[in-house]
Amino acid sequence: WTRQLFRWRRTLVFFSAAACVAALVASVGSVEVDTGLPSIFPDKHNQNKGKEVLSMFTPLKEIMAPFHKPPPETADVCREDSFSDDDHMRCSLFWCEAKHRSDAPVTAPQVGFRREEEPSGSCQCFRREDEVECDGATEAPVEQRWVDALASEAYYGAAARAALLAASPGAKVGDQRQLAPLVLEEWETGIVSVMPMLRIQAAVPRDPSEANASCGWQELCFCGASTCLLAAEESSGWRPSAGGLSTARPGSEQAANVSNVSAPALGRQLQATSRWTVPINRRALVEVIFGIEVLAGPQLLRQINWEDAWAFQPRHDVTHHWAQRNMYSFCTSLPDELRVTERRCWIEDFRDFVVSRGQRFPVAFPELFQDLMERFVEVGVTGTASSNNFLYLRDGVAKASYMQFSIDLSRYASAESALEHKALWDSFLYRWNLVAHTTAQGAWHTSDLWVRAQAQNELISSTVMTLVIVLVLAFFGMLVFTKDATLAALVVLATMGVIAGLIFFIVVVMGWAIGPIEVIALIVFIGYAVTYSLHIAHRYGSGDALAEDGSDLAWLPDSMAAKARVRHARTAFALQSIGGAALGSAATTVGCSVFLLFCTLTIFKKLGGVVLAVTLMSIAVALGPLPAALLICGPRHPGVRGLSRFRDQLRGALEDVLALMAGQVAGSAQKYAVDPRHAAAAAAAAAWLPHFVAAAPPPE
């Protein structure tokens, strides 16, 4: 094996170094950081898959009011000709049997047997007179219902009112509200349409002197492709509208011309476009704390005492009216750059509570504030939780508090974008604290997103720094055992190659994100990367390496230099004496780690894979590239003897330098006629210093 390594020593070292560089480059380009808690379960385990499925749904507290009640199990479905005053509360749905309008185009159902109604150019209206006595009445009640795809208060109300006033001048428009939708079912085809319905109630002028003056009426207008069948039957009391309201859709050009009223043009009612880009269940939360100061920082090798890690700020006093003003202003004047989508500020709810009790906000008197606060913490609700959860109370006194804000930034955002947004909050809080009253100053913010982003930003750099420190300490540790700097440096280089290969295995081959488990594996298993190379280097520097008779070097050419022969002899001795034991040790480690690969828990799989990879790479480097490097540049006289030779060489060099200096001084004395005593002193120093270097007594 040594002969083969000798023949290919330069090639092996070159390609090994190139492979390490390529592995590092590929790893840097593919590295991902995971700062969350390590998952010990497989990806398809219910502990992980369940969280993934639940993340697709909006949390209940996001969509339900604080006092949410489940919907009733039964509900009333009313006919389309039900015209009661309490229809908006009593009827959860309206239904009628329908038929297709003769003047409407026939369209096929778009989804199953449900037709999406398109707005029509005109409406078909039916009227039913009130059968009541109204002698002497000067006003007649009118109720009008519009069944239209656009029939909503926001998009239809103004135009419908304009049409009603144009048809009945002097009419007094009263209640206008959105009713439950109307389901129109065509029995023959089975096609179902669901249409919004808008109700408008009004009182129109009536002339009591006219014998045929109406006492009021109800009117149904269908602007879609279908009309209710009963409304079209004469026996039901409904008649097509012959006068009064226009049969054109309110807001259309035809209706505007007939009524001579500029009704607003209506567009299709679409879902409002939100300016927020992140779904509600993925938005990050930022919490701003008032009245608390952090006392403890990171601790080395000891646990933090959480009771002593923080304290209430002595100057913070929420009973002061300026503190209340500042905190309320903080919540209501957040800049747009912070991208706050929802805020949960107890101070806003406290203000509403105070005003509802007939008091002024801010509360000027501490006694009154305390009385109101005691009642507020019992009944106050902030967001979907009790306001008490946002307050730090001691003996009933609010010593500190926090406010919570949802931001339009994903809680899974990259570290770069998260830290950029954190800087915006830092700047805003800094400016706010500068101008706030002393009783409100000291606010600071925190977020799980900031923690994850900072940890992710520091994880790689701190890992690299830790690896550098460990390698430096390993160098000095190996220097103690090998007593040779060259051997220690070669072992460190071999260890760096193993680390590069291990990073490539973790990041590129396995595709793992760098998290706590991976960092621990990289750092702890450096011992495996050092062990085999250290044994080879130690045996290379052994005093027994050159005690052989040299018969195994007979194949070397006679022209080979003595240095190469010594390196070959030491390398062959190291591989023969410890190579087999190192290979057997690696085999036992590999055999034990294989069983971890079949575990269910992810942490054992990862540790088993890392142990397997680092063991194979370490033994390969120790038996391949490292001996090849020793054959090229290994020290001939490692250890103490090498140090002695180095001291001798250094002493000889110093003697040569001092002799040269003495000659220069003597020559300068003769050239410039300097006092001869100076030249003699220089010559004496030149003769005295070499003996000092050799630790010998100076001459007389």
C-alpha positions as CSV (number, residue, x, y, z in Angstrom):
1,W,0.0,0.0,0.0
2,T,2.9,2.4,0.8
3,R,4.4,1.7,-2.7
4,Q,1.1,2.6,-4.4
5,L,0.8,5.7,-2.3
6,F,4.3,6.7,-3.2
7,R,3.7,6.4,-6.9
8,W,0.4,8.4,-6.8
9,R,1.2,10.7,-3.8
10,R,1.0,14.0,-5.6
11,T,-2.1,13.1,-7.6
12,L,-3.9,11.8,-4.5
13,V,-3.1,15.0,-2.5
14,F,-4.1,17.2,-5.4
15,F,-7.5,15.5,-6.0
16,S,-8.2,15.3,-2.3
17,A,-7.7,19.0,-1.9
18,A,-9.8,19.8,-5.0
19,A,-12.6,17.6,-3.7
20,C,-12.6,19.4,-0.4
21,V,-12.8,22.8,-2.1
22,A,-15.6,21.6,-4.4
23,A,-17.5,20.1,-1.4
24,L,-17.3,23.4,0.4
25,V,-18.5,25.4,-2.6
26,A,-21.4,23.1,-3.2
27,S,-22.4,23.2,0.4
28,V,-22.3,26.9,0.6
29,G,-24.6,27.2,-2.4
30,S,-27.1,24.7,-1.0
31,V,-27.1,25.4,2.7
32,E,-30.3,26.1,4.5
33,V,-30.7,27.0,8.2
34,D,-33.4,25.7,10.5
35,T,-33.5,27.5,13.9
36,G,-36.6,25.8,15.2
37,L,-36.9,23.0,17.7
38,P,-35.5,19.8,16.2
39,S,-38.1,17.4,15.0
40,I,-37.6,13.9,16.3
41,F,-40.4,12.4,14.2
42,P,-40.4,11.5,10.5
43,D,-42.0,13.9,8.0
44,K,-45.1,11.7,7.5
45,H,-45.6,11.2,11.2
46,N,-48.9,12.6,12.5
47,Q,-46.9,14.9,14.8
48,N,-45.5,16.7,11.7
49,K,-48.2,15.9,9.0
50,G,-50.9,17.0,11.4
51,K,-49.2,20.4,11.9
52,E,-48.9,20.8,8.2
53,V,-52.6,20.1,7.6
54,L,-53.7,22.4,10.5
55,S,-51.6,25.2,9.1
56,M,-53.9,25.3,6.1
57,F,-56.8,26.4,8.2
58,T,-57.2,29.8,9.9
59,P,-57.1,29.5,13.7
60,L,-60.5,29.7,15.4
61,K,-59.5,32.7,17.4
62,E,-58.9,34.6,14.1
63,I,-62.3,34.0,12.7
64,M,-64.6,33.9,15.7
65,A,-65.7,36.8,17.9
66,P,-64.8,36.6,21.6
67,F,-68.4,35.7,22.5
68,H,-69.1,33.6,19.5
69,K,-72.2,31.4,19.6
70,P,-72.7,28.4,17.3
71,P,-75.4,28.9,14.7
72,P,-78.9,27.5,15.4
73,E,-79.5,23.9,14.3
74,T,-82.8,24.9,12.6
75,A,-83.7,28.0,10.7
76,D,-86.8,29.4,9.0
77,V,-87.0,29.4,5.2
78,C,-89.6,32.0,3.9
79,R,-91.5,32.3,0.7
80,E,-90.6,35.1,-1.6
81,D,-94.0,36.8,-1.0
82,S,-93.4,37.0,2.7
83,F,-93.5,40.7,3.5
84,S,-93.3,40.9,7.3
85,D,-91.4,43.6,9.1
86,D,-89.2,41.1,10.9
87,D,-88.2,39.1,7.8
88,H,-84.6,40.3,8.1
89,M,-84.4,38.6,11.6
90,R,-86.8,35.7,11.1
91,C,-85.9,34.4,7.7
92,S,-82.5,32.8,7.2
93,L,-83.3,32.0,3.5
94,F,-86.1,32.7,1.0
95,W,-87.2,30.1,-1.6
96,C,-89.6,29.9,-4.5
97,E,-90.3,27.7,-7.5
98,A,-89.1,29.6,-10.6
99,K,-89.4,29.7,-14.3
100,H,-87.1,31.1,-17.0
101,R,-88.0,34.5,-18.2
102,S,-89.1,34.6,-21.8
103,D,-87.1,37.7,-22.6
104,A,-83.9,36.4,-21.0
105,P,-81.3,34.3,-22.9
106,V,-81.0,30.6,-22.1
107,T,-77.7,29.8,-20.4
108,A,-76.5,26.4,-19.3
109,P,-75.6,25.7,-15.7
110,Q,-72.0,26.5,-14.9
111,V,-71.6,24.3,-11.9
112,G,-73.7,21.1,-11.6
113,F,-77.3,22.3,-11.7
114,R,-76.6,25.7,-10.4
115,R,-76.7,28.7,-12.7
116,E,-74.7,31.7,-12.0
117,E,-77.1,34.5,-12.8
118,E,-75.8,37.3,-15.0
119,P,-77.3,40.8,-14.6
120,S,-80.0,41.5,-17.1
121,G,-80.6,44.8,-18.9
122,S,-84.0,45.2,-17.4
123,C,-86.1,44.0,-14.5
124,Q,-89.5,42.3,-14.5
125,C,-91.6,43.7,-11.6
126,F,-94.8,42.5,-10.0
127,R,-97.0,44.5,-7.6
128,R,-99.5,43.5,-5.0
129,E,-101.9,46.0,-3.4
130,D,-102.4,46.2,0.3
131,E,-105.9,45.1,1.3
132,V,-106.3,47.5,4.2
133,E,-108.6,50.4,5.0
134,C,-106.8,53.7,4.7
135,D,-109.6,56.4,4.5
136,G,-108.2,59.8,5.1
137,A,-104.5,58.7,5.1
138,T,-102.2,61.0,3.3
139,E,-99.3,58.5,2.9
140,A,-99.3,55.0,1.7
141,P,-96.7,52.4,2.8
142,V,-94.6,50.9,0.0
143,E,-92.1,48.0,0.3
144,Q,-90.0,47.1,-2.7
145,R,-87.6,44.1,-3.1
146,W,-85.0,43.8,-5.7
147,V,-83.8,40.3,-6.7
148,D,-80.6,40.9,-8.6
149,A,-77.0,39.6,-8.7
150,L,-76.0,43.2,-7.9
151,A,-78.6,43.7,-5.2
152,S,-76.5,44.9,-2.2
153,E,-76.6,47.9,0.0
154,A,-73.2,49.1,-1.1
155,Y,-73.6,48.7,-4.8
156,Y,-77.4,49.1,-5.3
157,G,-78.8,51.3,-2.6
158,A,-78.3,54.7,-4.0
159,A,-79.6,53.8,-7.5
160,A,-82.6,52.0,-6.1
161,R,-83.5,55.0,-3.9
162,A,-83.1,57.3,-6.9
163,A,-85.4,55.2,-9.0
164,L,-88.0,55.1,-6.2
165,L,-88.0,58.9,-5.7
166,A,-88.1,59.5,-9.5
167,A,-91.2,57.3,-9.8
168,S,-93.0,58.7,-6.7
169,P,-92.0,62.3,-6.2
170,G,-92.3,63.3,-2.5
171,A,-91.8,59.8,-1.3
172,K,-90.0,59.3,2.1
173,V,-87.5,56.5,1.9
174,G,-87.3,54.7,5.2
175,D,-85.6,51.4,6.1
176,Q,-83.2,49.9,3.5
177,R,-81.5,46.6,4.3
178,Q,-80.0,43.5,2.8
179,L,-82.3,40.4,3.3
180,A,-81.3,36.8,3.2
181,P,-80.7,35.5,-0.4
182,L,-83.5,34.1,-2.5
183,V,-83.2,30.5,-3.9
184,L,-85.0,30.2,-7.3
185,E,-85.5,26.5,-8.2
186,E,-86.7,25.5,-11.7
187,W,-88.6,22.3,-11.1
188,E,-88.5,21.0,-14.7
189,T,-84.7,21.4,-15.3
190,G,-83.6,21.2,-11.6
191,I,-81.5,24.3,-12.1
192,V,-81.1,26.4,-8.9
193,S,-80.1,30.1,-8.7
194,V,-79.2,31.9,-5.6
195,M,-79.8,35.7,-5.8
196,P,-79.2,38.5,-3.3
197,M,-82.3,40.5,-2.3
198,L,-82.5,44.1,-1.2
199,R,-85.5,45.6,0.7
200,I,-86.5,49.3,0.5
201,Q,-89.4,50.6,2.6
202,A,-90.9,54.0,1.9
203,A,-94.0,56.2,2.3
204,V,-95.5,57.8,-0.8
205,P,-97.9,60.7,-0.9
206,R,-101.6,59.8,-1.2
207,D,-104.6,62.0,-2.1
208,P,-107.5,61.0,0.2
209,S,-110.0,62.7,-2.2
210,E,-109.3,60.2,-5.0
211,A,-111.6,57.2,-4.8
212,N,-109.1,54.8,-6.3
213,A,-106.1,56.0,-4.3
214,S,-103.9,53.1,-3.3
215,C,-103.4,52.3,0.3
216,G,-100.0,50.9,-0.3
217,W,-98.4,48.0,-2.1
218,Q,-95.5,45.5,-2.2
219,E,-93.4,45.1,-5.2
220,L,-91.0,42.3,-6.4
221,C,-88.5,43.0,-9.2
222,F,-86.5,40.2,-10.8
223,C,-83.5,41.3,-12.7
224,G,-82.1,37.9,-13.4
225,A,-82.9,35.2,-15.9
226,S,-85.6,33.6,-13.7
227,T,-88.7,34.8,-11.9
228,C,-90.7,33.2,-9.1
229,L,-93.6,31.1,-10.4
230,L,-96.1,32.2,-7.8
231,A,-95.3,35.8,-8.4
232,A,-96.3,35.3,-12.0
233,E,-99.6,33.8,-11.2
234,E,-102.6,36.1,-11.3
235,S,-104.4,34.1,-8.5
236,S,-101.7,35.1,-6.1
237,G,-102.7,38.7,-6.2
238,W,-99.5,39.8,-8.0
239,R,-99.8,41.8,-11.2
240,P,-97.1,43.0,-13.6
241,S,-96.2,46.6,-12.8
242,A,-98.0,48.9,-15.2
243,G,-96.7,52.2,-13.8
244,G,-94.9,53.6,-10.9
245,L,-91.4,52.3,-10.8
246,S,-89.4,51.9,-14.0
247,T,-88.8,48.3,-15.1
248,A,-85.2,49.2,-16.0
249,R,-82.5,48.2,-13.6
250,P,-81.7,51.0,-11.1
251,G,-78.5,52.6,-12.1
252,S,-78.7,51.5,-15.7
253,E,-78.8,54.0,-18.6
254,Q,-82.4,53.2,-19.4
255,A,-83.5,53.9,-15.8
256,A,-81.6,57.1,-15.7
257,N,-83.3,58.4,-18.9
258,V,-86.8,57.4,-17.7
259,S,-86.4,58.9,-14.2
260,N,-84.3,61.8,-15.3
261,V,-82.0,61.1,-12.3
262,S,-78.3,60.5,-12.7
263,A,-78.1,57.1,-11.0
264,P,-74.6,55.8,-10.3
265,A,-73.3,53.2,-12.7
266,L,-73.1,49.8,-11.1
267,G,-70.4,47.3,-11.7
268,R,-70.2,43.6,-10.9
269,Q,-69.9,43.0,-7.1
270,L,-66.5,41.5,-6.7
271,Q,-64.6,40.4,-3.7
272,A,-62.7,43.4,-2.3
273,T,-59.0,43.2,-3.1
274,S,-56.9,43.3,0.1
275,R,-53.6,45.1,0.1
276,W,-52.1,42.4,2.4
277,T,-50.2,39.6,0.8
278,V,-49.7,37.1,3.6
279,P,-52.6,34.8,4.7
280,I,-53.9,35.4,8.2
281,N,-52.7,32.2,9.6
282,R,-49.1,32.8,8.4
283,R,-48.7,36.4,9.6
284,A,-46.0,37.1,12.2
285,L,-46.8,38.7,15.5
286,V,-44.9,41.6,17.1
287,E,-45.4,42.4,20.8
288,V,-44.5,45.8,22.2
289,I,-43.8,45.8,26.0
290,F,-44.3,48.8,28.3
291,G,-43.0,49.0,31.8
292,I,-40.5,46.1,31.9
293,E,-36.7,46.2,31.7
294,V,-34.5,43.2,31.0
295,L,-31.7,42.8,33.5
296,A,-30.0,39.5,32.6
297,G,-28.1,38.7,29.4
298,P,-26.7,35.5,28.0
299,Q,-25.0,33.4,30.7
300,L,-22.0,31.1,30.2
301,L,-22.1,27.7,31.8
302,R,-24.9,28.5,34.2
303,Q,-28.6,28.7,34.1
304,I,-30.5,32.0,34.1
305,N,-32.5,32.9,37.2
306,W,-35.7,34.1,35.5
307,E,-36.9,35.8,38.7
308,D,-33.9,38.1,38.6
309,A,-33.8,38.4,34.8
310,W,-36.3,41.3,34.6
311,A,-37.9,44.0,36.7
312,F,-40.6,46.6,36.4
313,Q,-39.5,50.0,35.3
314,P,-39.8,52.4,38.3
315,R,-40.8,55.4,36.1
316,H,-43.5,53.7,34.3
317,D,-46.9,54.9,35.5
318,V,-50.0,54.1,33.4
319,T,-52.2,56.1,35.8
320,H,-50.6,59.3,34.5
321,H,-52.7,60.9,31.9
322,W,-49.7,61.5,29.6
323,A,-48.8,57.8,29.7
324,Q,-52.3,57.0,28.6
325,R,-52.2,59.5,25.8
326,N,-48.8,58.3,24.6
327,M,-49.8,54.6,24.7
328,Y,-53.1,55.3,22.9
329,S,-51.3,57.4,20.3
330,F,-48.7,54.6,19.8
331,C,-51.5,52.2,18.9
332,T,-53.5,54.5,16.6
333,S,-50.6,56.2,14.7
334,L,-48.5,53.3,13.5
335,P,-46.8,54.1,10.2
336,D,-47.7,52.2,7.1
337,E,-44.1,50.9,6.7
338,L,-44.6,48.6,9.7
339,R,-47.4,46.8,7.7
340,V,-49.6,46.2,10.7
341,T,-52.7,44.3,9.6
342,E,-54.4,43.9,13.0
343,R,-53.7,45.4,16.4
344,R,-54.7,44.2,19.8
345,C,-54.3,47.2,22.1
346,W,-55.8,47.0,25.5
347,I,-55.5,50.8,25.8
348,E,-58.0,51.2,23.0
349,D,-60.5,48.9,24.6
350,F,-59.9,50.7,28.0
351,R,-60.7,54.0,26.3
352,D,-64.0,52.7,24.9
353,F,-64.8,51.3,28.4
354,V,-64.1,54.6,30.1
355,V,-66.1,56.6,27.6
356,S,-69.0,54.2,27.9
357,R,-69.1,54.9,31.6
358,G,-69.5,58.6,30.9
359,Q,-65.9,59.5,31.9
360,R,-63.2,61.3,30.0
361,F,-60.1,59.7,28.5
362,P,-57.4,59.9,29.5
363,V,-58.3,59.5,33.1
364,A,-56.8,62.4,35.1
365,F,-57.1,61.1,38.6
366,P,-55.1,58.0,39.7
367,E,-57.9,56.9,42.2
368,L,-60.5,57.1,39.4
369,F,-58.2,55.3,37.0
370,Q,-57.6,52.5,39.5
371,D,-61.4,52.1,40.1
372,L,-62.1,51.9,36.4
373,M,-59.2,49.5,35.8
374,E,-60.4,47.0,38.4
375,R,-63.8,46.8,36.6
376,F,-62.1,46.8,33.2
377,V,-59.9,43.7,33.9
378,E,-63.1,41.8,34.8
379,V,-65.1,42.5,31.7
380,G,-62.7,43.9,29.1
381,V,-61.9,42.0,25.9
382,T,-59.0,42.7,23.6
383,G,-59.1,40.9,20.3
384,T,-60.3,37.5,21.2
385,A,-58.9,37.3,24.7
386,S,-59.5,38.9,28.0
387,S,-57.8,42.3,28.4
388,N,-56.4,41.0,31.7
389,N,-54.0,38.8,29.7
390,F,-52.2,41.9,28.4
391,L,-51.6,43.4,31.8
392,Y,-49.1,42.7,34.5
393,L,-51.0,43.3,37.7
394,R,-49.5,43.5,41.2
395,D,-52.0,43.9,44.0
396,G,-54.5,45.2,41.5
397,V,-52.2,47.8,40.1
398,A,-51.1,47.7,36.4
399,K,-47.3,47.7,36.6
400,A,-46.6,46.9,33.0
401,S,-48.4,45.7,29.8
402,Y,-47.9,44.7,26.3
403,M,-49.7,45.1,22.9
404,Q,-49.8,42.7,20.1
405,F,-49.7,43.4,16.4
406,S,-50.1,41.2,13.3
407,I,-47.9,42.2,10.4
408,D,-48.0,41.5,6.7
409,L,-44.9,39.4,6.9
410,S,-44.8,35.6,7.0
411,R,-43.6,34.1,10.2
412,Y,-41.5,31.8,7.9
413,A,-39.9,34.8,6.1
414,S,-36.2,34.8,5.3
415,A,-33.8,36.0,7.9
416,E,-32.8,38.9,5.6
417,S,-36.3,40.3,5.1
418,A,-37.2,39.7,8.8
419,L,-34.2,41.6,10.0
420,E,-34.9,44.5,7.6
421,H,-38.4,44.7,9.0
422,K,-37.1,44.5,12.6
423,A,-34.9,47.5,11.8
424,L,-38.1,49.5,10.9
425,W,-39.6,48.6,14.3
426,D,-36.3,49.5,16.0
427,S,-36.3,52.9,14.4
428,F,-39.9,53.6,15.2
429,L,-39.6,52.6,18.8
430,Y,-36.5,54.7,19.2
431,R,-38.2,57.8,17.8
432,W,-41.3,57.2,19.9
433,N,-39.4,56.8,23.1
434,L,-37.6,60.1,22.5
435,V,-40.8,62.1,22.5
436,A,-42.9,60.1,24.9
437,H,-43.5,61.2,28.4
438,T,-41.2,59.8,31.1
439,T,-44.0,57.7,32.5
440,A,-44.4,55.9,29.2
441,Q,-40.8,55.7,27.9
442,G,-38.8,52.5,27.7
443,A,-41.0,50.5,25.3
444,W,-39.4,47.7,23.4
445,H,-40.5,45.1,21.0
446,T,-40.0,41.4,20.5
447,S,-41.2,38.7,18.1
448,D,-40.6,35.0,17.6
449,L,-39.7,36.0,14.0
450,W,-36.9,38.2,15.2
451,V,-35.5,35.4,17.4
452,R,-35.6,32.9,14.6
453,A,-34.1,35.4,12.1
454,Q,-31.2,36.4,14.5
455,A,-30.6,32.8,15.4
456,Q,-30.5,31.8,11.7
457,N,-28.2,34.7,10.9
458,E,-25.8,33.8,13.8
459,L,-26.0,30.0,13.5
460,I,-23.7,29.7,10.5
461,S,-21.1,32.3,11.7
462,S,-21.1,30.9,15.2
463,T,-20.7,27.4,13.9
464,V,-17.7,28.4,11.7
465,M,-16.2,30.2,14.6
466,T,-16.6,27.2,16.9
467,L,-15.0,24.9,14.3
468,V,-12.1,27.3,14.0
469,I,-11.6,27.4,17.8
470,V,-11.8,23.6,18.0
471,L,-9.3,23.2,15.2
472,V,-6.9,25.6,16.8
473,L,-7.2,23.8,20.2
474,A,-6.8,20.5,18.3
475,F,-3.6,21.8,16.7
476,F,-2.1,22.6,20.1
477,G,-3.3,19.3,21.6
478,M,-1.7,17.3,18.7
479,L,1.4,19.4,19.1
480,V,1.7,18.1,22.6
481,F,1.4,14.5,21.5
482,T,3.5,14.6,18.3
483,K,5.9,17.3,19.5
484,D,6.1,18.5,15.9
485,A,4.4,21.5,14.3
486,T,4.4,20.0,10.8
487,L,2.7,16.8,11.9
488,A,0.1,18.8,13.9
489,A,-0.6,21.0,10.9
490,L,-1.0,18.0,8.5
491,V,-3.4,16.4,10.9
492,V,-5.4,19.6,11.2
493,L,-5.6,19.9,7.4
494,A,-6.7,16.2,7.2
495,T,-9.4,17.0,9.8
496,M,-10.6,20.0,7.8
497,G,-10.9,17.8,4.8
498,V,-13.1,15.4,6.7
499,I,-15.2,18.3,8.0
500,A,-15.7,19.6,4.5
501,G,-16.9,16.2,3.4
502,L,-19.2,15.9,6.4
503,I,-20.8,19.3,5.5
504,F,-21.2,18.1,1.9
505,F,-22.9,14.9,3.1
506,I,-25.3,16.8,5.4
507,V,-26.2,19.7,3.1
508,V,-26.0,18.3,-0.4
509,V,-26.3,14.6,-0.2
510,M,-29.0,14.4,2.6
511,G,-30.5,17.8,2.0
512,W,-30.8,18.6,5.7
513,A,-31.2,22.1,6.9
514,I,-28.5,23.2,9.4
515,G,-30.2,23.0,12.8
516,P,-29.3,22.2,16.3
517,I,-28.8,18.5,15.6
518,E,-26.6,19.1,12.6
519,V,-24.4,21.7,14.4
520,I,-23.9,19.3,17.4
521,A,-22.9,16.6,15.0
522,L,-20.4,18.8,13.2
523,I,-18.8,19.9,16.4
524,V,-18.9,16.8,18.5
525,F,-17.8,14.4,15.8
526,I,-14.6,16.3,15.1
527,G,-13.1,13.8,17.5
528,Y,-13.9,11.0,15.1
529,A,-12.3,13.1,12.3
530,V,-9.1,13.6,14.3
531,T,-8.6,10.2,15.9
532,Y,-7.3,8.0,13.0
533,S,-5.1,10.8,11.5
534,L,-3.6,11.5,14.9
535,H,-2.7,7.8,15.4
536,I,-1.0,7.7,12.0
537,A,0.9,11.0,12.6
538,H,2.0,9.9,16.1
539,R,3.4,6.6,14.8
540,Y,5.1,8.5,11.9
541,G,7.0,10.5,14.5
542,S,7.9,7.5,16.7
543,G,11.5,6.9,17.5
544,D,11.1,3.2,16.4
545,A,10.2,4.3,12.8
546,L,13.9,4.2,11.7
547,A,15.0,1.2,13.8
548,E,14.3,-1.3,11.0
549,D,17.1,-2.6,8.8
550,G,15.7,-0.9,5.8
551,S,15.3,-4.1,3.7
552,D,11.8,-3.0,2.7
553,L,13.3,0.0,1.0
554,A,15.3,-2.0,-1.5
555,W,12.8,-1.3,-4.3
556,L,13.4,2.5,-4.1
557,P,15.8,3.8,-6.8
558,D,19.4,4.6,-5.7
559,S,19.0,8.1,-7.1
560,M,16.3,9.0,-4.5
561,A,17.4,11.6,-2.0
562,A,17.9,10.6,1.6
563,K,15.1,12.8,2.7
564,A,12.6,10.9,0.6
565,R,13.9,7.6,1.9
566,V,13.4,8.7,5.5
567,R,9.9,9.9,4.8
568,H,9.0,6.6,3.1
569,A,10.4,4.6,6.0
570,R,8.5,6.5,8.6
571,T,5.2,6.4,6.6
572,A,5.5,2.6,6.0
573,F,6.2,2.1,9.7
574,A,3.1,4.1,10.7
575,L,0.8,2.2,8.3
576,Q,2.2,-1.2,9.2
577,S,2.1,-0.6,13.0
578,I,-1.3,1.2,13.4
579,G,-3.1,1.1,10.0
580,G,-4.7,-2.3,10.7
581,A,-5.9,-1.3,14.1
582,A,-7.4,1.9,12.8
583,L,-9.2,0.1,10.1
584,G,-10.6,-2.4,12.6
585,S,-11.8,0.4,14.8
586,A,-13.5,2.1,12.0
587,A,-15.2,-1.2,11.0
588,T,-16.7,-1.7,14.5
589,T,-17.9,1.9,14.6
590,V,-19.6,1.6,11.2
591,G,-21.1,-1.7,12.2
592,C,-22.7,-0.1,15.3
593,S,-23.9,3.0,13.5
594,V,-25.7,1.1,10.8
595,F,-28.4,0.0,13.2
596,L,-29.3,3.6,13.9
597,L,-30.3,4.1,10.3
598,F,-33.4,1.9,10.8
599,C,-34.8,3.8,13.8
600,T,-38.1,5.6,13.6
601,L,-37.1,8.8,15.4
602,T,-35.4,11.2,13.1
603,I,-32.7,12.3,15.6
604,F,-31.3,8.7,15.8
605,K,-31.4,8.4,12.0
606,K,-29.4,11.6,11.6
607,L,-26.9,10.8,14.3
608,G,-26.4,7.3,12.8
609,G,-25.9,8.8,9.3
610,V,-23.4,11.3,10.5
611,V,-21.4,8.8,12.5
612,L,-21.3,6.5,9.5
613,A,-20.2,9.2,7.1
614,V,-17.6,10.8,9.4
615,T,-16.1,7.4,10.2
616,L,-15.7,6.3,6.6
617,M,-14.3,9.6,5.5
618,S,-11.9,9.8,8.5
619,I,-10.4,6.3,7.9
620,A,-10.2,7.0,4.2
621,V,-8.2,10.3,4.8
622,A,-6.0,8.7,7.5
623,L,-5.0,5.8,5.2
624,G,-4.9,7.8,1.9
625,P,-4.3,11.5,1.5
626,L,-2.5,11.9,4.9
627,P,0.2,9.3,4.2
628,A,0.6,10.7,0.7
629,A,1.2,14.2,2.2
630,L,3.7,12.7,4.7
631,L,5.6,11.1,1.8
632,I,5.8,14.6,0.2
633,C,6.5,17.0,3.0
634,G,6.7,14.9,6.2
635,P,9.4,16.0,8.7
636,R,12.5,13.8,8.7
637,H,13.3,14.3,12.4
638,P,10.0,15.0,14.1
639,G,9.7,15.5,17.9
640,V,12.4,16.6,20.3
641,R,15.2,15.7,18.1
642,G,13.8,17.8,15.3
643,L,13.5,20.7,17.7
644,S,17.2,20.3,18.7
645,R,18.2,20.3,15.1
646,F,16.1,23.4,14.5
647,R,17.8,25.1,17.4
648,D,21.2,24.2,16.0
649,Q,20.3,25.6,12.6
650,L,18.9,28.8,14.2
651,R,22.1,29.2,16.3
652,G,24.3,28.8,13.2
653,A,22.3,31.4,11.4
654,L,22.6,33.9,14.2
655,E,26.4,33.3,14.4
656,D,26.7,34.1,10.7
657,V,24.6,37.3,11.0
658,L,26.7,38.5,14.0
659,A,29.9,37.8,12.3
660,L,28.8,39.7,9.3
661,M,27.8,42.6,11.6
662,A,31.2,42.5,13.4
663,G,33.0,42.7,10.0
664,Q,30.9,45.6,8.9
665,V,31.6,47.5,12.1
666,A,35.4,46.9,12.0
667,G,35.5,47.9,8.3
668,S,33.5,51.1,9.1
669,A,36.0,51.9,11.9
670,Q,39.0,51.7,9.6
671,K,37.2,53.6,6.7
672,Y,36.1,56.6,8.8
673,A,39.0,56.7,11.3
674,V,36.7,56.0,14.2
675,D,38.2,55.4,17.6
676,P,39.8,51.9,17.5
677,R,38.3,51.1,20.9
678,H,34.8,51.1,19.2
679,A,35.8,48.5,16.7
680,A,37.4,46.4,19.3
681,A,34.2,46.5,21.4
682,A,32.2,45.4,18.3
683,A,34.6,42.6,17.6
684,A,34.3,41.5,21.3
685,A,30.5,41.5,21.1
686,A,30.6,39.5,17.9
687,A,32.8,36.9,19.7
688,W,30.7,37.0,22.8
689,L,27.1,36.7,21.4
690,P,27.5,33.3,19.6
691,H,28.6,31.8,22.9
692,F,25.5,33.3,24.6
693,V,23.3,31.7,22.0
694,A,25.0,28.3,22.7
695,A,24.5,28.8,26.4
696,A,28.2,28.7,27.0
697,P,30.2,31.1,29.3
698,P,31.7,34.1,27.5
699,P,35.5,34.3,27.0
700,E,37.7,36.3,29.3
